[in-house]
Amino acid sequence: MPETGRYIARSVRQSLRLMVGLPDYDTYLSHMAQTHPDRAPMSYEEFFRERLEARYGGGKGRCC
């Protein structure tokens, strides 16, 4: 059961982060290791900045 508890806690934490728009760096690292092992992953700061720019357009204005 401890494994199940950890899985549930991790899932809840990830869901809450997604609800408030915080990117999941651990998921990104897992993806990079499995899918792109030849490429170096971004640092946490680079990843966070890139996600903010993707979400908010890097300060670019929007008409709507």
Buried (B, 14 or more C-beta within 10 A) or exposed (E): EEEEEEEEEEEEEBEEBEEEEEBBBEEBBEEBEEEEEEEEBBEEEEBBEBBBEEEEEEEEEEEE
